């Protein structure tokens, strides 16, 4: 039997399902309740201390004050970092390939979609940060606590598949860059091994503090910004056409799949898990409402700045390839593996060849996104499985899980650029399939007052969030169906197998949306709102008929009522009789 639940002392502290309490009545999730250092997302010594100022958190009676402290640039600087790590996923080789192919195929026409996809991504990332700050637990930990064993194991497996799929694209991107910079001396498989090893070396910087690691990622973003801005200047795209593409929405018929790919590439499922964990790197007392509100303010600002920078970089890439290849013969065959060569043919020469500028930017994208993928793998594995192992072991395991499939891919596709591009398309489809398994649990949790306390999202935010979720998931499902049916439509056995898989897939997505395992899930709300009202209407009709045909009562007599609800029924029946 479960022990009695402790009394909450403040409504700012999230109310957690009884399953989150041990037999002694102690909360088992939430950073400020952890007793074992190995269970923390970040060890206590790793947390970045933030001076919250002299404004009192409690009133004269000792009660918690709910207010938003004054803005401080110094505090913003202390909170800056997690958003830039999160933004790396918007600049990974998969996004770069989507940008270049969209620009080459559609010109400047899809820039507006890139902008709004980034806005939707920012909205999603803010919700992930809100979840992590307000609860003191990241998304994988909360999934472990909120879902039954079978459901959370499915979620974990799907998330690991998403991480591996993203990592293949990221590591291959780095390997392509190594091959270009070495003039072909480093084959693709060797570039994969180098990326795997130097990922460990870079992550070793974490031992010198979280801030040093965050600075490294900011340097990577700076390298990408300089590289692609230089290329923008070299190719000199039409600025008026860029502005027109941002303002006036249009989707050319020949670029529908590229438009869908932009949305699918921007919002990455594993990045939602990552951001909810990264925000816990700051030492925040989440039992104080003012501290949480202040942290959310600064995290929202720095995430907005970071994603605005990534949007400008993606815009540069799309504009470069729109100017260079739109309407040209190469537009249909250009991809990540051969883009540098085509750029060199068209804009070769100069003090520093554009091929190497491209390779430097691609290398920075691949290296940084590979490291964030490893970071995500640690959080996901420890969160879902509650593993208590040393950090270096977690890094080794998560790195090996992703690197081994990538080496196999590199050996198979080393000599074929077209096959690499086809593989990238399938990996984008894989990401599309996995997105609901991160997005739906996130929305269910941030909409739940029991989990979020006073920081539960508003009804307006909830409507916007679910609208974005339905839109993005629908777009991704379209990408899945178009890609799969166009390649496998002639194979009847495969279609039958896929139909069965899709059926199970849809059922599990519906299960996640309804959340029937929770007493306050959407299924309970659905039953209370729709099924209960239909049941009450049925009772009204039955009682009305019972009263009218009863031989024991006169026309003006009313049946005996046993409950408050029955009095409402009697009112309706009486009205019906009067009429």
N, C-alpha and C positions, 0 to 999 in steps of 0.2 A: 504494500500500500504506500501511496505517496504521502509524505509529511505535509503538515499544514503550510500554506503559503505565507511568506512574510508580508507584512503590511507595507504598502508603498508610502513613502514619506513625502513624495513630491510628484505632481502630475507630469513633470518634465521627464521623469524616468520612464522609459518604455514599459508598457504592460506586456508581459510575455506569457505565452501559452503554458499551462501547467506542465507540459512535457519538457519544458526548459528548466525545471527545478529538480534537484536531486532529493533523495529520501530524507535528508536533513533540513530541507527547506532552503537550500542555498542556490542562488541562480548560477546556471552552468554556462551561460554565454554572456557576452558583454565585457568589454575590456576591463572596466574598473572592478569586476568581480573575480577576475582570474587570480588564482593563487600560484599556479605553476607557470614559470617564465616560458617554458617550451610551448605553452598553449597560445601565447600572444601572437597577434599578427606581426608586431614588432616588439622586441625585447625592451624592457624599461630603459636600458642604457642607450638604446638606439633612438628613442623618441626625441623629437626636436622640441625644446622647451620654448613656449611662447609667453611673453610677459603680457598679461591681459589688462594692465593698468590699475589705477587706484579706485575706479568706480566700484562701489560695494555690490556684491551679488545678492545680498539679503537685506531685508528691510529692518526696521527697528525691533520688530517682534521676532526676528530670526527666520522669517519665511523667505523662500526663494523669490527673487524679483525677475519678472519676465520683461526684459527691455533689450534694445539694441544699442550697444555702446557706440561712442563716437568713432568715426572713421580715422584710421591711422595708416599712413604710408609705410611706417616701420613694420606694423603688423602684417600688412599686405606682403611685404618682402619676406617675412618669416613664413607665411603660408604658401608663398609661391614655390612651385616645384611639382607636386603631384599632377597638376593639370598638364604640365609639359610632358611628363612621362606618358600620361594617358594619350596625349595628342600624337605621339609617335605612330600609333596604329592608323592614323589618318594619312600617314606619309609612307606606309610600307610599300614594298615593290608591287603588291597586288593593286593598290590604289594608283601607283604610278603607271602601271600597264593599262588600267582602266582609263586614266586621263589621256594617255597618248593615243590609244585606239579611238577614243571618243573624239578627240581633236582631229585626227586624221580622217575619220569617217564622216563626222557631222560638222566639222569646222568649229565656229564659235557658237553654234546654235544651242548647245547643251550647258553653257556656262551657268545659266539661271538654275538649272537642276542641280548642278554641283553646289551652288550657294545654298539652296533650300535643303538639300540633303545634309549639308554641314550644320545648318540651323537645327534640323531634327536630331542630328547626332548630339549637338550641344545640349538640347533639352533632355535627352536620355541620360547623358553623362551627369547632368546636374542632379537627376533623380538618384543615380547610383551613389554620388557623393553624399546626398542627403541621407540615404539609407545607412551608409557607413559611419557618418558622424553621429547621427541621432541614436543609433543602437549600440555603437561601440563594437559591432560585429560586421564582417563583410558578407557579401551575398552567398558565397559557398557555405559559410558557417550557418547562416540562417536557413538555407535550404536543408542542411543536415538536421536542423532542429524542427523545422516546420513540416517536412514531408515524411511519409512512411519510408521504411528501408528500401522497398523495391523501387519507389519513385525517385528517391534521391540517388540511388545507384544508376538508374537510367540517365538522370540528369548529369551525373559525374562522367559517365562514359561518353555521352554526347558532347560534353564540354571538352573533354580530352581530345576527342576526334577533331573538334573545331580548332583547338590549339595546334594539333599536329598539322592539320591542313594549312593553317596560316603560316606555320613555321616552315613548311616546305617552300612556300612562295618566298618567304623572307630570306631563307638561307640560299635558295637558288639565285635570288637577286644579288646577294653578296658574291656568290661564286661567279656569276656573269661579270660583275665588276672586276673581280680579281683576274679573270681571263683577259679582259680588255686591257687593264693596266699592265699586265705582264706580256702583252703582245702575243697571247696564245700559249705561253709557256706553262701556265697553270691550268690544267684541265678542270672541268666542272666538278668532278668528284673530289679533287684536291682542294678546290675552293670551299667545298662543303666542310671538309675536315678542318681547314684553317678557321672558318667561321665558328665551328663548334668549339675549338680550343680557345680562340681569343675572346669568345663570349664569357668563358670562365675567368679569364684575366681581367676583363672589364668589370665583371660582377664582384671581383675581389676588392674593388674600390669601396664597396659597401662597408667593408671593415673599417674604413676611415670616416664613416658617417654617411647618413642618408643624404645630407646636403651636397656632399662631394659627388655622389652618384647622380643626383638631380642636375648638378652643374655639367656633368659629362653629357647628359642627354640634351641639355640646352646647347652645348657646343655642336652636337650632331645636327640639331635643327638649324643652327647658324650656318653650318657647312652646306646643308641642302639649300638654304635660302640664297646664299652667295652663288652657288653653282648654277641653280636654275634661273636666278636673276641675271647672271652673266649671259646665259644662253638666250634669255628673253631679249637682252640687248643686242646680241649677235644676230638673231633671226628677225628682230624688229617687226613683231606682229602689228596688225592694224588696231590701234587703240580705240577708234570709233566702233569698230566691229566688236571688240571686247565689251565695250559699254552696252552696245545693242544686245549682245548675247546675254548679258546679265539682267537686262530690263524686260525684254520681250520674250515670253516663253514660247518655244516651238520645239517639236520633235520630228525631224525628217523621217520619212517612211523607212529609209534604208538604215536608220540608226536606232530603231526601237530597242533592240537587244542591248545596245551600248548604253542607252538611257537607263534601262533597268539595271544594268551592271554598275552604273555609278552609285545608285542607291544601295545596292547590295554590298558594294565594296566599302562604302563609307562607314556604315554602322556594323561593327564587328562584335559578335557575341562574347568572345573572351575579354574584350575591352571593358565590358560592363562589370564583370567580376573584378578585373584589375583595379578600376577606379574606386570601387567601394572599399578596397583594401588599402590603396595608397593614401587615402585621406586620414587614415589612422596613424600616420607617422608623426603627427603632432600631438603633444601632451595636452589633451583637452579633458576637463572634468565634465562629462556629459550629464551629470546630475544637476548642473546649473544651466537653466534655460538660456541665460544671457551668453554663456560661453559657446553653446551650440549655435545660437543665432549668429554670433559674430564669426565663428568658423565657417558657417555656410555662406555668409556674405563674401568673405575673402576667397573661398574656394570657387564660388560662382564667378567672381571677377577674373581670377587667374585662369580658370578654364576657358572663359570667353576670349581672353587675350590669346591664349595658346591656340585655340581652334581658329581664330581669325588669321593668325600667322600661317597655320597649315592650309587654310583656304586660299590665301594669296599664293602659296607655293604650288598648290594643285592647279590654280588658275594659270600660273605661268607655264606649267607643263602642258596643259591643254591648249593654250594659245600658241605655244611654240610649234606643236605638231599640227595645229590647224593651219598656221601660216606655211609650214614647210611641205605638208603632204596632202592637204585636203584637195580633192579633185585630181590628184596625181595617181599614177599607176601603182605606186607603192602603198597606197592607203589601205588596200585590202589585205596586205600580207605583213604589215609592220607589227612588231611585238617587242617585248622586253629584251629578247635575245639579240635581235638584229637592229634595234632602234639606233644604237650608237653608230653602226656602220652606215646606215642610211643618212644620218645627220652629217657624218664626215664627208660623204660623197657630195652632199648639197652645200655644206658650209665649211668644207675643209680648209686647211691652211691657217694663217694667222699666227700670232705669237704663241698661243697655247691652243692646240687642236681641240675642237669642240667635242670630239670623241672622248677625250680624257676628262674634260669638264663633266660630261654626262656620266662617266664611270665613277668619278669622285662623289657626285650627288647620289648615285645609285648605291654606292658602297656605304655611305653614311646612312641611307634609308634602310638597307639590309641589315647592317650591324646593329643599329639602334633598335629596330623592331624585333630582331632576334632576341636581344637581351630582355626586352619587355615581355616577349613570349615566354621566356624562361621564368621570369618573375611571376607571370600569371600562373604558370604551371605549378609553382610552389604554393601559391595561395589556394588554388583550386584543389590540389591533392590533399593538403593539410586540412582545408576547410570541410570538404565532403567526407573524408575518411578519418579525420581527427587523429592524424599521425603525430607521434611525439618522437621525432628523430632530429639529429643535428642538422643545421642548415646546409652544410656542405653536402650531406647525403641527399637532402631533398633536391639540391641543385643538380647533383650528379644524375639522380634518377630521372628528373623531369627533362634534363638535357638529352639523356640517352634515348628516352622515349620518342623525342622528336627528331634527333639526328639520324638514327638508324633508317627510318623510312626515307629520309631525304637523300642519304647516300645511295640507296637502292634506285631512287628516281634519277639521280644524277648519272649513275652508270648506264641506265637504260636509255635516257634521252640526251646523252652528251653530244651527239653528233647531229641532232635534228632540232633546228630552231622552231620549225612549225609544230613539231610534236610538243615542245615545251610550252608553246602558246596554247595548244589544245588542252594540255594538262592544267594550265592556269585557269582556263574557262571552267573545267570540271571542279577545280578547287574553289572557285567563286561560288559555284552551285552548292558545294559542300557547306560553305559558310552560310549560305542562304537557308539551307535545311536546319542548321543548328540555331539560328537566331531566336526562334520562339522559346527555346529552352533556357535562355538568359533573360529575354525581355519580359516574358509573361510572369515568371516568379518575381522579378523586380517590381513590376507594376502592382501585383497582388500584395506585396509586402509594404510598399510605400503608401498603399491605399488603406492599410489596416491600422486602425487606431490602437489596437492591442499591442502591436509591434512598435509603432512609431510614437505613441503617446501624443503630445500636443503638436508634434512635428509631422503628423499625417498630412498628406497633400489635400488641397481643397477640391471641391467638386468640379470647379472649372478646370483645374490642373488635371484632374482625373480624366475628364472628357477629352482634353487635348492629348493626354498621354495615350489613352486607348485608341484614339483616332489615328495617331501616328503609328501605333503598333499594328493596327489592322491594315493601314496603308502599306507600311514597309513589308509586313509579312505577306500581303497579297502580291506585291511587286516581286518579292523573292520567289514565291510559289510560281508565278508566271515564268520567271527565269528558269526555274527547275523544269517545268513542264515543257517549255519550248526547247531547252537543251536536250532533255532526255528523249522526248518524242521525235525530235529531228534526227537523232543518232540511232535510236533503237526501235523505230516504229515498225520495222519489217520483221522483228523477232517476236513471235507470239508467246513463247514460253517466258521470255524476259518481261514482256508486258504484263502477263498474269502475275508473275512474282512481284513486280513493281506495284501492281494494283493492291495486292495483299499488304505489302509494306506501307503503302500510302494510307490504307485503311487504318492500320495500327497507329501510324504516325498521327493522323487526324484525331483519333480517339484519345491519344495521350495529350495532345495539345488542348483538346476540350477539357480533359481532366485537370490540366494545369490552370485553365481559365476558371473553372468552377470551384476548384480547391475543396472538394467534398470532405477531405480528412479533417478540416478545421471547423470548429463550432461557429466561427464567424466568417467562413469563406463565402465566396460568391454563390455557391450552390444553396446555402442556407438563405441568403438574401433573395435568390430567385424563387425558392419555394414560398417564402413569406410574402413576397410581393405578388407573384402570379398564381401559384397553385392554391395558396390559402384563400385568395379572393374568389377564385372559382368555386372552392369548396363552400365558402360562406354563401355565395349566390345560390348554390344548390340547396343549402339548408333552408334558405328563405323560401324557395319554391316548395320544398317538401312540407314545411310547417304551414305555409299558406293553404296548400291543398288539404292538409290534415284538419285544419280548423274549419274549412268550408264544408267538408263532407261529414264532420263529426255529428252524430245524432244526439249526443249528450249535452250539447251547448246550444243556447239560443243564438239568434243572428248577431246579438250585440255583446255576447260574452267573449272574454279573452282567455286563452289558455294560461296555465300557471308557468312562471318563468323561474329558472334555476340559476341563471348567471347574468352578469352584466351584458354579455354579448347577446343573450336571448332578448333583452329589452330592445336592442336595436332591431332585431328580427321582428318583434311584435309591432314596432312602429311602422315598419315597412308593410306588414300584413294588414294593419289597421288602415293604412293609407289606401292599400289596394281595395279593401272592402268598402271604404267610403266612396271611392271612385266607381 
